[in-house]
Amino acid sequence: MEAKRVLAITLIAISALTATAAEAKPPRSAAAILAFKRANPCPSTGLRRGKCPRHVVDHIEPLCAGGLDRPDNMQWQTVAASRIKDQAERRHCRTLKK
């Protein structure tokens, strides 16, 4: 009986953590990213599919601030620039949640 109670509490805790993680980072559409890559070749390789060394696909207007998960709201960004922009976006989005 105690094992069932512990299992139930564990499952509740896991679902709460999963919900929190999902709220923290909105899901990204793989189809939208593929459409962006088809229209905008990688700056490093010139290819329209596969990995793009030293670059990431970035949302111009962040999803957490109401940006749309569509190719017209995406851009290639260097990894270094992405880290800087992501920090600023996290601060901005935290203020929007308050």
C-alpha positions in Angstrom: 0.0 0.0 0.0 2.8 2.4 0.9 4.6 1.7 -2.4 1.4 2.7 -4.4 1.3 5.9 -2.4 4.9 6.7 -3.1 4.4 5.9 -6.8 1.4 8.2 -7.0 3.2 11.1 -5.4 6.2 10.6 -7.7 4.0 10.6 -10.8 2.3 13.8 -9.6 5.7 15.4 -9.1 6.9 14.4 -12.5 3.8 15.7 -14.2 4.2 19.0 -12.4 7.8 19.3 -13.5 6.9 18.4 -17.0 4.2 21.1 -17.1 6.6 23.7 -15.7 9.2 22.8 -18.3 6.7 23.0 -21.1 5.5 26.5 -19.9 9.1 27.7 -19.7 9.9 27.0 -23.3 7.2 26.9 -25.9 7.5 24.0 -28.4 9.1 24.7 -31.8 7.6 23.4 -35.0 10.0 21.1 -36.9 8.0 21.7 -40.1 8.5 25.5 -39.8 12.2 25.0 -39.2 12.5 22.8 -42.3 10.6 25.3 -44.4 12.9 28.1 -43.2 16.0 26.0 -44.1 14.6 25.2 -47.5 14.1 28.9 -48.2 17.3 30.1 -46.5 20.5 28.0 -47.0 23.0 27.7 -44.2 25.5 30.6 -44.2 28.3 28.2 -43.4 27.7 25.4 -46.0 25.2 26.8 -48.4 23.0 23.7 -47.9 19.3 23.7 -47.4 19.2 20.7 -45.1 21.2 19.1 -42.4 23.4 20.7 -39.8 24.7 24.3 -40.1 28.0 24.6 -38.3 28.3 27.6 -35.9 24.8 28.7 -36.7 21.3 28.2 -35.2 17.8 29.0 -36.4 16.5 31.9 -34.2 13.1 33.4 -33.8 13.3 37.1 -34.5 10.5 37.8 -32.1 10.7 35.2 -29.3 7.9 32.7 -28.9 7.6 33.7 -25.2 6.9 37.3 -26.3 4.2 36.3 -28.7 6.4 35.7 -31.8 5.0 33.2 -34.2 6.6 29.9 -35.0 6.8 30.5 -38.7 9.6 30.7 -41.2 9.0 34.5 -41.7 9.9 35.0 -38.0 13.1 33.0 -38.2 16.7 33.9 -39.1 20.1 32.3 -39.1 22.2 33.5 -36.1 25.7 32.6 -35.0 25.9 30.5 -31.8 27.7 33.4 -30.0 25.1 36.0 -31.0 22.4 33.6 -30.1 23.7 33.2 -26.5 23.7 36.9 -26.0 20.2 37.4 -27.5 18.8 34.5 -25.6 19.9 36.0 -22.3 18.1 39.3 -23.1 15.0 37.5 -24.3 14.8 35.5 -21.1 14.9 38.7 -19.0 12.3 40.3 -21.3 10.0 37.3 -21.2 10.2 37.1 -17.4 9.0 40.7 -17.1 6.1 39.8 -19.4 5.0 37.0 -17.1 4.8 39.2 -14.1 
